[in-house]
C-alpha cells in the first residue's frame, strides 16, 4: 500500500518567503548526501550561493566575504542567515519527499 501512495503523491512544495517563492521537488525518491545538498544549493539565488560558498565552504570571515562581494558586513550576515534558512527548508522538503517515497 505504501508504494501506491508514493506513486500517486504530487510533488512537495513549500512557501519560503512572503514573495511566494516555491521549491518543487519531483515525487520520486529524493537524493541523499551530496546530491541533496547540490540540489538545495541550486534553489538559492546566485548571491546566496556565493555567500554560502565563501562563508561556509571556504571559511572566509564576514569582513573578507563582504570585501569580495562588495557588500557591507551586515548585508553579508543577513544574506547568510536567509540562505541558511532557505537551505534548511529545502533540505527538509527533500528529506520528507524521500521519506514518503521510500
Gaussian input, Z-matrix of N, CA and C with variables (Angstrom, degrees):
# hf/3-21g

backbone

0 1
 N
 C     1     B1
 C     2     B2     1     A1
 N     3     B3     2     A2     1     D1
 C     4     B4     3     A3     2     D2
 C     5     B5     4     A4     3     D3
 N     6     B6     5     A5     4     D4
 C     7     B7     6     A6     5     D5
 C     8     B8     7     A7     6     D6
 N     9     B9     8     A8     7     D7
 C    10    B10     9     A9     8     D8
 C    11    B11    10    A10     9     D9
 N    12    B12    11    A11    10    D10
 C    13    B13    12    A12    11    D11
 C    14    B14    13    A13    12    D12
 N    15    B15    14    A14    13    D13
 C    16    B16    15    A15    14    D14
 C    17    B17    16    A16    15    D15
 N    18    B18    17    A17    16    D16
 C    19    B19    18    A18    17    D17
 C    20    B20    19    A19    18    D18
 N    21    B21    20    A20    19    D19
 C    22    B22    21    A21    20    D20
 C    23    B23    22    A22    21    D21
 N    24    B24    23    A23    22    D22
 C    25    B25    24    A24    23    D23
 C    26    B26    25    A25    24    D24
 N    27    B27    26    A26    25    D25
 C    28    B28    27    A27    26    D26
 C    29    B29    28    A28    27    D27
 N    30    B30    29    A29    28    D28
 C    31    B31    30    A30    29    D29
 C    32    B32    31    A31    30    D30
 N    33    B33    32    A32    31    D31
 C    34    B34    33    A33    32    D32
 C    35    B35    34    A34    33    D33
 N    36    B36    35    A35    34    D34
 C    37    B37    36    A36    35    D35
 C    38    B38    37    A37    36    D36
 N    39    B39    38    A38    37    D37
 C    40    B40    39    A39    38    D38
 C    41    B41    40    A40    39    D39
 N    42    B42    41    A41    40    D40
 C    43    B43    42    A42    41    D41
 C    44    B44    43    A43    42    D42
 N    45    B45    44    A44    43    D43
 C    46    B46    45    A45    44    D44
 C    47    B47    46    A46    45    D45
 N    48    B48    47    A47    46    D46
 C    49    B49    48    A48    47    D47
 C    50    B50    49    A49    48    D48
 N    51    B51    50    A50    49    D49
 C    52    B52    51    A51    50    D50
 C    53    B53    52    A52    51    D51
 N    54    B54    53    A53    52    D52
 C    55    B55    54    A54    53    D53
 C    56    B56    55    A55    54    D54
 N    57    B57    56    A56    55    D55
 C    58    B58    57    A57    56    D56
 C    59    B59    58    A58    57    D57
 N    60    B60    59    A59    58    D58
 C    61    B61    60    A60    59    D59
 C    62    B62    61    A61    60    D60
 N    63    B63    62    A62    61    D61
 C    64    B64    63    A63    62    D62
 C    65    B65    64    A64    63    D63
 N    66    B66    65    A65    64    D64
 C    67    B67    66    A66    65    D65
 C    68    B68    67    A67    66    D66
 N    69    B69    68    A68    67    D67
 C    70    B70    69    A69    68    D68
 C    71    B71    70    A70    69    D69
 N    72    B72    71    A71    70    D70
 C    73    B73    72    A72    71    D71
 C    74    B74    73    A73    72    D72
 N    75    B75    74    A74    73    D73
 C    76    B76    75    A75    74    D74
 C    77    B77    76    A76    75    D75
 N    78    B78    77    A77    76    D76
 C    79    B79    78    A78    77    D77
 C    80    B80    79    A79    78    D78
 N    81    B81    80    A80    79    D79
 C    82    B82    81    A81    80    D80
 C    83    B83    82    A82    81    D81
 N    84    B84    83    A83    82    D82
 C    85    B85    84    A84    83    D83
 C    86    B86    85    A85    84    D84
 N    87    B87    86    A86    85    D85
 C    88    B88    87    A87    86    D86
 C    89    B89    88    A88    87    D87
 N    90    B90    89    A89    88    D88
 C    91    B91    90    A90    89    D89
 C    92    B92    91    A91    90    D90
 N    93    B93    92    A92    91    D91
 C    94    B94    93    A93    92    D92
 C    95    B95    94    A94    93    D93
 N    96    B96    95    A95    94    D94
 C    97    B97    96    A96    95    D95
 C    98    B98    97    A97    96    D96
 N    99    B99    98    A98    97    D97
 C   100   B100    99    A99    98    D98
 C   101   B101   100   A100    99    D99
 N   102   B102   101   A101   100   D100
 C   103   B103   102   A102   101   D101
 C   104   B104   103   A103   102   D102
 N   105   B105   104   A104   103   D103
 C   106   B106   105   A105   104   D104
 C   107   B107   106   A106   105   D105
 N   108   B108   107   A107   106   D106
 C   109   B109   108   A108   107   D107
 C   110   B110   109   A109   108   D108
 N   111   B111   110   A110   109   D109
 C   112   B112   111   A111   110   D110
 C   113   B113   112   A112   111   D111
 N   114   B114   113   A113   112   D112
 C   115   B115   114   A114   113   D113
 C   116   B116   115   A115   114   D114
 N   117   B117   116   A116   115   D115
 C   118   B118   117   A117   116   D116
 C   119   B119   118   A118   117   D117
 N   120   B120   119   A119   118   D118
 C   121   B121   120   A120   119   D119
 C   122   B122   121   A121   120   D120
 N   123   B123   122   A122   121   D121
 C   124   B124   123   A123   122   D122
 C   125   B125   124   A124   123   D123
 N   126   B126   125   A125   124   D124
 C   127   B127   126   A126   125   D125
 C   128   B128   127   A127   126   D126
 N   129   B129   128   A128   127   D127
 C   130   B130   129   A129   128   D128
 C   131   B131   130   A130   129   D129
 N   132   B132   131   A131   130   D130
 C   133   B133   132   A132   131   D131
 C   134   B134   133   A133   132   D132
 N   135   B135   134   A134   133   D133
 C   136   B136   135   A135   134   D134
 C   137   B137   136   A136   135   D135
 N   138   B138   137   A137   136   D136
 C   139   B139   138   A138   137   D137
 C   140   B140   139   A139   138   D138
 N   141   B141   140   A140   139   D139
 C   142   B142   141   A141   140   D140
 C   143   B143   142   A142   141   D141
 N   144   B144   143   A143   142   D142
 C   145   B145   144   A144   143   D143
 C   146   B146   145   A145   144   D144
 N   147   B147   146   A146   145   D145
 C   148   B148   147   A147   146   D146
 C   149   B149   148   A148   147   D147
 N   150   B150   149   A149   148   D148
 C   151   B151   150   A150   149   D149
 C   152   B152   151   A151   150   D150
 N   153   B153   152   A152   151   D151
 C   154   B154   153   A153   152   D152
 C   155   B155   154   A154   153   D153
 N   156   B156   155   A155   154   D154
 C   157   B157   156   A156   155   D155
 C   158   B158   157   A157   156   D156
 N   159   B159   158   A158   157   D157
 C   160   B160   159   A159   158   D158
 C   161   B161   160   A160   159   D159
 N   162   B162   161   A161   160   D160
 C   163   B163   162   A162   161   D161
 C   164   B164   163   A163   162   D162
 N   165   B165   164   A164   163   D163
 C   166   B166   165   A165   164   D164
 C   167   B167   166   A166   165   D165
 N   168   B168   167   A167   166   D166
 C   169   B169   168   A168   167   D167
 C   170   B170   169   A169   168   D168
 N   171   B171   170   A170   169   D169
 C   172   B172   171   A171   170   D170
 C   173   B173   172   A172   171   D171
 N   174   B174   173   A173   172   D172
 C   175   B175   174   A174   173   D173
 C   176   B176   175   A175   174   D174
 N   177   B177   176   A176   175   D175
 C   178   B178   177   A177   176   D176
 C   179   B179   178   A178   177   D177
 N   180   B180   179   A179   178   D178
 C   181   B181   180   A180   179   D179
 C   182   B182   181   A181   180   D180
 N   183   B183   182   A182   181   D181
 C   184   B184   183   A183   182   D182
 C   185   B185   184   A184   183   D183
 N   186   B186   185   A185   184   D184
 C   187   B187   186   A186   185   D185
 C   188   B188   187   A187   186   D186
 N   189   B189   188   A188   187   D187
 C   190   B190   189   A189   188   D188
 C   191   B191   190   A190   189   D189
 N   192   B192   191   A191   190   D190
 C   193   B193   192   A192   191   D191
 C   194   B194   193   A193   192   D192
 N   195   B195   194   A194   193   D193
 C   196   B196   195   A195   194   D194
 C   197   B197   196   A196   195   D195
 N   198   B198   197   A197   196   D196
 C   199   B199   198   A198   197   D197
 C   200   B200   199   A199   198   D198
 N   201   B201   200   A200   199   D199
 C   202   B202   201   A201   200   D200
 C   203   B203   202   A202   201   D201
 N   204   B204   203   A203   202   D202
 C   205   B205   204   A204   203   D203
 C   206   B206   205   A205   204   D204
 N   207   B207   206   A206   205   D205
 C   208   B208   207   A207   206   D206
 C   209   B209   208   A208   207   D207
 N   210   B210   209   A209   208   D208
 C   211   B211   210   A210   209   D209
 C   212   B212   211   A211   210   D210
 N   213   B213   212   A212   211   D211
 C   214   B214   213   A213   212   D212
 C   215   B215   214   A214   213   D213
 N   216   B216   215   A215   214   D214
 C   217   B217   216   A216   215   D215
 C   218   B218   217   A217   216   D216
 N   219   B219   218   A218   217   D217
 C   220   B220   219   A219   218   D218
 C   221   B221   220   A220   219   D219
 N   222   B222   221   A221   220   D220
 C   223   B223   222   A222   221   D221
 C   224   B224   223   A223   222   D222
 N   225   B225   224   A224   223   D223
 C   226   B226   225   A225   224   D224
 C   227   B227   226   A226   225   D225
 N   228   B228   227   A227   226   D226
 C   229   B229   228   A228   227   D227
 C   230   B230   229   A229   228   D228
 N   231   B231   230   A230   229   D229
 C   232   B232   231   A231   230   D230
 C   233   B233   232   A232   231   D231
 N   234   B234   233   A233   232   D232
 C   235   B235   234   A234   233   D233
 C   236   B236   235   A235   234   D234
 N   237   B237   236   A236   235   D235
 C   238   B238   237   A237   236   D236
 C   239   B239   238   A238   237   D237
 N   240   B240   239   A239   238   D238
 C   241   B241   240   A240   239   D239
 C   242   B242   241   A241   240   D240
 N   243   B243   242   A242   241   D241
 C   244   B244   243   A243   242   D242
 C   245   B245   244   A244   243   D243
 N   246   B246   245   A245   244   D244
 C   247   B247   246   A246   245   D245
 C   248   B248   247   A247   246   D246
 N   249   B249   248   A248   247   D247
 C   250   B250   249   A249   248   D248
 C   251   B251   250   A250   249   D249
 N   252   B252   251   A251   250   D250
 C   253   B253   252   A252   251   D251
 C   254   B254   253   A253   252   D252
 N   255   B255   254   A254   253   D253
 C   256   B256   255   A255   254   D254
 C   257   B257   256   A256   255   D255
 N   258   B258   257   A257   256   D256
 C   259   B259   258   A258   257   D257
 C   260   B260   259   A259   258   D258
 N   261   B261   260   A260   259   D259
 C   262   B262   261   A261   260   D260
 C   263   B263   262   A262   261   D261
 N   264   B264   263   A263   262   D262
 C   265   B265   264   A264   263   D263
 C   266   B266   265   A265   264   D264
 N   267   B267   266   A266   265   D265
 C   268   B268   267   A267   266   D266
 C   269   B269   268   A268   267   D267
 N   270   B270   269   A269   268   D268
 C   271   B271   270   A270   269   D269
 C   272   B272   271   A271   270   D270
 N   273   B273   272   A272   271   D271
 C   274   B274   273   A273   272   D272
 C   275   B275   274   A274   273   D273
 N   276   B276   275   A275   274   D274
 C   277   B277   276   A276   275   D275
 C   278   B278   277   A277   276   D276
 N   279   B279   278   A278   277   D277
 C   280   B280   279   A279   278   D278
 C   281   B281   280   A280   279   D279
 N   282   B282   281   A281   280   D280
 C   283   B283   282   A282   281   D281
 C   284   B284   283   A283   282   D282
 N   285   B285   284   A284   283   D283
 C   286   B286   285   A285   284   D284
 C   287   B287   286   A286   285   D285
 N   288   B288   287   A287   286   D286
 C   289   B289   288   A288   287   D287
 C   290   B290   289   A289   288   D288
 N   291   B291   290   A290   289   D289
 C   292   B292   291   A291   290   D290
 C   293   B293   292   A292   291   D291
 N   294   B294   293   A293   292   D292
 C   295   B295   294   A294   293   D293
 C   296   B296   295   A295   294   D294
 N   297   B297   296   A296   295   D295
 C   298   B298   297   A297   296   D296
 C   299   B299   298   A298   297   D297
 N   300   B300   299   A299   298   D298
 C   301   B301   300   A300   299   D299
 C   302   B302   301   A301   300   D300
 N   303   B303   302   A302   301   D301
 C   304   B304   303   A303   302   D302
 C   305   B305   304   A304   303   D303

   B1=1.4410
   B2=1.5281
   B3=1.3341
   B4=1.4590
   B5=1.5242
   B6=1.3417
   B7=1.4645
   B8=1.5143
   B9=1.3158
   B10=1.4618
   B11=1.5205
   B12=1.3221
   B13=1.4602
   B14=1.5252
   B15=1.3270
   B16=1.4597
   B17=1.5197
   B18=1.3287
   B19=1.4614
   B20=1.5227
   B21=1.3088
   B22=1.4587
   B23=1.5246
   B24=1.3066
   B25=1.4521
   B26=1.5267
   B27=1.3278
   B28=1.4686
   B29=1.5290
   B30=1.3215
   B31=1.4539
   B32=1.5258
   B33=1.3081
   B34=1.4496
   B35=1.5229
   B36=1.3164
   B37=1.4571
   B38=1.5215
   B39=1.3190
   B40=1.4580
   B41=1.5164
   B42=1.3245
   B43=1.4566
   B44=1.5182
   B45=1.3372
   B46=1.4497
   B47=1.5226
   B48=1.3078
   B49=1.4589
   B50=1.5156
   B51=1.2899
   B52=1.4564
   B53=1.5216
   B54=1.3324
   B55=1.4611
   B56=1.5289
   B57=1.3244
   B58=1.4660
   B59=1.5193
   B60=1.3215
   B61=1.4528
   B62=1.5189
   B63=1.2939
   B64=1.4604
   B65=1.5168
   B66=1.3108
   B67=1.4540
   B68=1.5201
   B69=1.3072
   B70=1.4570
   B71=1.5258
   B72=1.3091
   B73=1.4544
   B74=1.5139
   B75=1.3274
   B76=1.4649
   B77=1.5272
   B78=1.3358
   B79=1.4672
   B80=1.5214
   B81=1.3142
   B82=1.4563
   B83=1.5177
   B84=1.2823
   B85=1.4646
   B86=1.5244
   B87=1.3052
   B88=1.4657
   B89=1.5245
   B90=1.3236
   B91=1.4671
   B92=1.5215
   B93=1.3112
   B94=1.4543
   B95=1.5204
   B96=1.3074
   B97=1.4527
   B98=1.5123
   B99=1.3378
   B100=1.4626
   B101=1.5217
   B102=1.3360
   B103=1.4685
   B104=1.5233
   B105=1.3163
   B106=1.4686
   B107=1.5244
   B108=1.3296
   B109=1.4582
   B110=1.5284
   B111=1.3178
   B112=1.4690
   B113=1.5252
   B114=1.3226
   B115=1.4614
   B116=1.5296
   B117=1.3247
   B118=1.4621
   B119=1.5285
   B120=1.3144
   B121=1.4602
   B122=1.5266
   B123=1.3216
   B124=1.4633
   B125=1.5294
   B126=1.3186
   B127=1.4559
   B128=1.5287
   B129=1.3320
   B130=1.4626
   B131=1.5246
   B132=1.3187
   B133=1.4630
   B134=1.5294
   B135=1.3243
   B136=1.4619
   B137=1.5322
   B138=1.3220
   B139=1.4670
   B140=1.5276
   B141=1.3276
   B142=1.4616
   B143=1.5254
   B144=1.3237
   B145=1.4581
   B146=1.5285
   B147=1.3272
   B148=1.4634
   B149=1.5190
   B150=1.3314
   B151=1.4671
   B152=1.5243
   B153=1.3104
   B154=1.4746
   B155=1.5239
   B156=1.3332
   B157=1.4714
   B158=1.5300
   B159=1.3284
   B160=1.4605
   B161=1.5197
   B162=1.3288
   B163=1.4644
   B164=1.5233
   B165=1.3221
   B166=1.4693
   B167=1.5255
   B168=1.3143
   B169=1.4677
   B170=1.5255
   B171=1.3482
   B172=1.4659
   B173=1.5227
   B174=1.3290
   B175=1.4548
   B176=1.5181
   B177=1.3203
   B178=1.4650
   B179=1.5255
   B180=1.3221
   B181=1.4573
   B182=1.5268
   B183=1.3292
   B184=1.4679
   B185=1.5252
   B186=1.3278
   B187=1.4713
   B188=1.5314
   B189=1.3289
   B190=1.4715
   B191=1.5285
   B192=1.3262
   B193=1.4630
   B194=1.5179
   B195=1.3175
   B196=1.4621
   B197=1.5204
   B198=1.3132
   B199=1.4609
   B200=1.5152
   B201=1.3242
   B202=1.4725
   B203=1.5308
   B204=1.3279
   B205=1.4664
   B206=1.5277
   B207=1.3451
   B208=1.4615
   B209=1.5387
   B210=1.3324
   B211=1.4680
   B212=1.5205
   B213=1.3089
   B214=1.4581
   B215=1.5237
   B216=1.3181
   B217=1.4630
   B218=1.5245
   B219=1.3233
   B220=1.4621
   B221=1.5293
   B222=1.3234
   B223=1.4635
   B224=1.5309
   B225=1.3212
   B226=1.4740
   B227=1.5229
   B228=1.3323
   B229=1.4722
   B230=1.5250
   B231=1.3308
   B232=1.4641
   B233=1.5288
   B234=1.3311
   B235=1.4555
   B236=1.5342
   B237=1.3279
   B238=1.4626
   B239=1.5264
   B240=1.3184
   B241=1.4663
   B242=1.5298
   B243=1.3181
   B244=1.4649
   B245=1.5203
   B246=1.3224
   B247=1.4695
   B248=1.5253
   B249=1.3218
   B250=1.4675
   B251=1.5225
   B252=1.3282
   B253=1.4709
   B254=1.5309
   B255=1.3238
   B256=1.4650
   B257=1.5243
   B258=1.3243
   B259=1.4647
   B260=1.5266
   B261=1.3228
   B262=1.4645
   B263=1.5264
   B264=1.3195
   B265=1.4636
   B266=1.5243
   B267=1.3100
   B268=1.4643
   B269=1.5247
   B270=1.3260
   B271=1.4666
   B272=1.5273
   B273=1.3197
   B274=1.4626
   B275=1.5233
   B276=1.3138
   B277=1.4660
   B278=1.5304
   B279=1.3195
   B280=1.4665
   B281=1.5230
   B282=1.3238
   B283=1.4666
   B284=1.5353
   B285=1.3398
   B286=1.4703
   B287=1.5229
   B288=1.3178
   B289=1.4592
   B290=1.5301
   B291=1.3350
   B292=1.4709
   B293=1.5076
   B294=1.3270
   B295=1.4572
   B296=1.5192
   B297=1.3316
   B298=1.4632
   B299=1.5230
   B300=1.3341
   B301=1.4698
   B302=1.5216
   B303=1.3303
   B304=1.4655
   B305=1.4715
   A1=111.61
   A2=118.27
   A3=119.54
   A4=111.68
   A5=118.14
   A6=121.04
   A7=111.06
   A8=117.27
   A9=121.74
   A10=111.16
   A11=117.26
   A12=121.34
   A13=109.92
   A14=117.07
   A15=120.55
   A16=111.28
   A17=117.95
   A18=120.72
   A19=111.78
   A20=117.77
   A21=121.52
   A22=113.00
   A23=117.82
   A24=122.49
   A25=110.72
   A26=118.16
   A27=120.67
   A28=110.25
   A29=116.87
   A30=120.05
   A31=110.27
   A32=115.54
   A33=122.62
   A34=108.22
   A35=116.90
   A36=121.38
   A37=108.51
   A38=116.40
   A39=120.26
   A40=108.88
   A41=116.69
   A42=121.65
   A43=107.38
   A44=116.95
   A45=121.15
   A46=114.05
   A47=117.93
   A48=119.70
   A49=109.68
   A50=115.47
   A51=120.01
   A52=111.68
   A53=116.31
   A54=120.32
   A55=112.02
   A56=116.73
   A57=122.59
   A58=113.41
   A59=117.41
   A60=120.90
   A61=107.62
   A62=116.45
   A63=119.75
   A64=109.95
   A65=115.40
   A66=122.70
   A67=106.72
   A68=116.14
   A69=119.36
   A70=108.87
   A71=114.29
   A72=121.36
   A73=107.30
   A74=117.43
   A75=119.62
   A76=112.13
   A77=117.40
   A78=121.51
   A79=112.91
   A80=116.90
   A81=120.79
   A82=107.50
   A83=117.35
   A84=120.13
   A85=110.22
   A86=115.59
   A87=121.20
   A88=110.29
   A89=116.66
   A90=120.29
   A91=110.26
   A92=116.65
   A93=119.71
   A94=109.70
   A95=116.47
   A96=122.22
   A97=114.17
   A98=115.06
   A99=121.19
   A100=112.54
   A101=117.29
   A102=120.18
   A103=110.85
   A104=117.15
   A105=121.02
   A106=110.92
   A107=116.40
   A108=119.96
   A109=110.24
   A110=117.06
   A111=120.62
   A112=111.08
   A113=116.86
   A114=121.26
   A115=110.53
   A116=116.01
   A117=120.23
   A118=111.24
   A119=117.73
   A120=121.10
   A121=112.06
   A122=117.81
   A123=120.19
   A124=111.76
   A125=117.16
   A126=121.07
   A127=112.10
   A128=117.40
   A129=121.68
   A130=110.61
   A131=115.85
   A132=119.90
   A133=108.76
   A134=116.47
   A135=121.00
   A136=111.06
   A137=117.66
   A138=120.57
   A139=111.55
   A140=116.68
   A141=119.66
   A142=110.61
   A143=117.13
   A144=120.75
   A145=110.58
   A146=115.88
   A147=120.54
   A148=111.61
   A149=117.28
   A150=119.53
   A151=110.55
   A152=119.00
   A153=121.49
   A154=110.09
   A155=116.03
   A156=120.77
   A157=110.82
   A158=116.58
   A159=119.98
   A160=112.85
   A161=117.74
   A162=121.18
   A163=113.08
   A164=116.72
   A165=120.24
   A166=111.68
   A167=116.14
   A168=119.42
   A169=111.49
   A170=117.22
   A171=119.87
   A172=113.44
   A173=117.48
   A174=121.21
   A175=116.48
   A176=117.74
   A177=120.28
   A178=110.13
   A179=116.08
   A180=121.02
   A181=109.31
   A182=115.52
   A183=120.08
   A184=109.65
   A185=116.80
   A186=120.82
   A187=110.80
   A188=117.01
   A189=120.37
   A190=110.83
   A191=116.15
   A192=120.80
   A193=110.36
   A194=116.82
   A195=120.91
   A196=110.31
   A197=116.99
   A198=120.89
   A199=112.37
   A200=116.41
   A201=120.82
   A202=112.13
   A203=116.21
   A204=120.40
   A205=112.84
   A206=116.33
   A207=121.63
   A208=110.76
   A209=114.73
   A210=122.57
   A211=108.91
   A212=116.73
   A213=120.82
   A214=109.03
   A215=116.13
   A216=120.77
   A217=111.88
   A218=117.53
   A219=120.62
   A220=110.23
   A221=117.97
   A222=121.47
   A223=110.71
   A224=116.56
   A225=120.72
   A226=110.06
   A227=117.04
   A228=120.23
   A229=111.27
   A230=116.74
   A231=120.31
   A232=110.13
   A233=116.82
   A234=120.84
   A235=111.17
   A236=116.46
   A237=120.08
   A238=110.47
   A239=116.95
   A240=120.68
   A241=110.81
   A242=116.36
   A243=120.24
   A244=111.67
   A245=116.66
   A246=120.23
   A247=110.77
   A248=116.81
   A249=119.99
   A250=111.53
   A251=116.56
   A252=120.36
   A253=109.72
   A254=116.72
   A255=120.39
   A256=111.27
   A257=116.71
   A258=119.82
   A259=111.45
   A260=116.80
   A261=120.26
   A262=111.13
   A263=116.81
   A264=120.27
   A265=111.27
   A266=116.89
   A267=120.84
   A268=110.12
   A269=116.81
   A270=120.46
   A271=110.86
   A272=117.12
   A273=120.41
   A274=110.62
   A275=116.40
   A276=119.82
   A277=111.32
   A278=117.17
   A279=120.36
   A280=109.42
   A281=116.52
   A282=121.05
   A283=111.00
   A284=116.36
   A285=120.13
   A286=109.96
   A287=116.46
   A288=120.50
   A289=110.92
   A290=116.82
   A291=121.06
   A292=111.96
   A293=117.64
   A294=122.10
   A295=110.35
   A296=116.35
   A297=119.69
   A298=112.02
   A299=116.98
   A300=120.59
   A301=111.93
   A302=115.91
   A303=119.62
   A304=111.23
   D1=-35.23
   D2=-178.92
   D3=-66.03
   D4=-32.10
   D5=176.12
   D6=-63.46
   D7=-38.65
   D8=179.69
   D9=-65.71
   D10=-40.76
   D11=179.27
   D12=-64.03
   D13=-43.86
   D14=-178.76
   D15=-63.89
   D16=-36.08
   D17=-179.39
   D18=-69.52
   D19=-33.19
   D20=-175.95
   D21=-91.01
   D22=-8.89
   D23=-175.04
   D24=-71.96
   D25=131.27
   D26=176.63
   D27=-74.20
   D28=170.43
   D29=179.53
   D30=-64.21
   D31=153.54
   D32=-179.27
   D33=-86.32
   D34=137.88
   D35=-179.67
   D36=-135.00
   D37=143.77
   D38=178.53
   D39=-136.86
   D40=140.48
   D41=175.63
   D42=-89.14
   D43=119.62
   D44=-174.74
   D45=-99.64
   D46=-28.49
   D47=-177.28
   D48=-139.63
   D49=174.52
   D50=177.11
   D51=-69.57
   D52=-15.45
   D53=-179.97
   D54=-86.38
   D55=14.97
   D56=177.62
   D57=61.06
   D58=35.33
   D59=173.83
   D60=-69.18
   D61=126.80
   D62=-179.71
   D63=-123.70
   D64=141.08
   D65=176.55
   D66=-108.93
   D67=126.29
   D68=179.42
   D69=-113.21
   D70=128.15
   D71=178.29
   D72=-117.70
   D73=123.56
   D74=-176.46
   D75=-58.66
   D76=149.54
   D77=-176.09
   D78=-80.61
   D79=57.42
   D80=173.75
   D81=-129.49
   D82=177.93
   D83=-176.87
   D84=-54.98
   D85=124.49
   D86=-176.93
   D87=-71.77
   D88=147.89
   D89=176.64
   D90=-69.69
   D91=163.82
   D92=178.78
   D93=-129.28
   D94=162.81
   D95=175.46
   D96=60.39
   D97=-130.43
   D98=-176.87
   D99=-60.90
   D100=-34.69
   D101=178.51
   D102=-62.95
   D103=-41.88
   D104=-179.96
   D105=-65.44
   D106=-41.84
   D107=178.98
   D108=-65.73
   D109=-43.00
   D110=178.24
   D111=-60.96
   D112=-43.88
   D113=178.05
   D114=-61.38
   D115=-45.00
   D116=-179.41
   D117=-63.98
   D118=-41.70
   D119=-179.79
   D120=-62.93
   D121=-33.44
   D122=-179.83
   D123=-68.46
   D124=-16.73
   D125=-179.91
   D126=-83.58
   D127=-10.53
   D128=179.47
   D129=-85.71
   D130=161.50
   D131=174.34
   D132=-69.34
   D133=164.59
   D134=179.85
   D135=-59.98
   D136=-41.30
   D137=179.39
   D138=-66.72
   D139=-39.65
   D140=177.52
   D141=-64.84
   D142=-40.41
   D143=176.85
   D144=-61.20
   D145=-42.45
   D146=-179.99
   D147=-63.72
   D148=-44.95
   D149=-178.90
   D150=-65.77
   D151=-37.08
   D152=176.45
   D153=-65.70
   D154=-43.90
   D155=178.69
   D156=-59.12
   D157=-49.71
   D158=-176.17
   D159=-71.79
   D160=-46.25
   D161=-174.65
   D162=-78.35
   D163=-48.16
   D164=-171.81
   D165=-89.17
   D166=-49.33
   D167=-173.48
   D168=-78.73
   D169=-47.22
   D170=-176.83
   D171=-91.54
   D172=-15.57
   D173=173.91
   D174=79.93
   D175=22.53
   D176=176.92
   D177=-69.52
   D178=152.59
   D179=176.15
   D180=-75.41
   D181=169.92
   D182=176.89
   D183=-61.59
   D184=-43.98
   D185=-179.05
   D186=-62.69
   D187=-44.46
   D188=179.57
   D189=-64.00
   D190=-43.36
   D191=179.91
   D192=-63.64
   D193=-42.43
   D194=178.88
   D195=-60.14
   D196=-43.31
   D197=178.19
   D198=-62.85
   D199=-44.39
   D200=-179.59
   D201=-66.41
   D202=-34.60
   D203=-177.46
   D204=-93.99
   D205=-2.83
   D206=-178.29
   D207=58.06
   D208=46.68
   D209=-179.94
   D210=-127.74
   D211=163.49
   D212=172.23
   D213=-76.73
   D214=153.54
   D215=-178.50
   D216=-58.40
   D217=-41.69
   D218=-179.98
   D219=-62.29
   D220=-36.57
   D221=179.02
   D222=-65.90
   D223=-37.24
   D224=178.40
   D225=-66.75
   D226=-43.17
   D227=179.46
   D228=-63.07
   D229=-43.00
   D230=179.29
   D231=-65.95
   D232=-44.04
   D233=179.69
   D234=-61.59
   D235=-41.16
   D236=178.19
   D237=-64.56
   D238=-43.76
   D239=179.15
   D240=-58.89
   D241=-47.93
   D242=-179.34
   D243=-65.68
   D244=-40.05
   D245=179.39
   D246=-63.34
   D247=-43.58
   D248=178.93
   D249=-66.35
   D250=-36.57
   D251=176.49
   D252=-62.30
   D253=-46.28
   D254=178.87
   D255=-63.81
   D256=-43.49
   D257=178.84
   D258=-59.67
   D259=-42.67
   D260=179.37
   D261=-61.65
   D262=-43.53
   D263=179.39
   D264=-65.97
   D265=-41.09
   D266=179.80
   D267=-66.14
   D268=-44.60
   D269=179.50
   D270=-63.00
   D271=-36.61
   D272=176.06
   D273=-62.05
   D274=-44.49
   D275=179.23
   D276=-64.90
   D277=-38.44
   D278=176.70
   D279=-63.06
   D280=-43.16
   D281=179.54
   D282=-63.89
   D283=-47.05
   D284=-179.87
   D285=-62.70
   D286=-43.27
   D287=179.19
   D288=-58.45
   D289=-45.74
   D290=178.81
   D291=-66.33
   D292=-38.34
   D293=-179.61
   D294=-64.64
   D295=-44.86
   D296=-179.06
   D297=-71.92
   D298=-33.82
   D299=-179.02
   D300=-77.73
   D301=-30.65
   D302=-174.18
   D303=-95.73

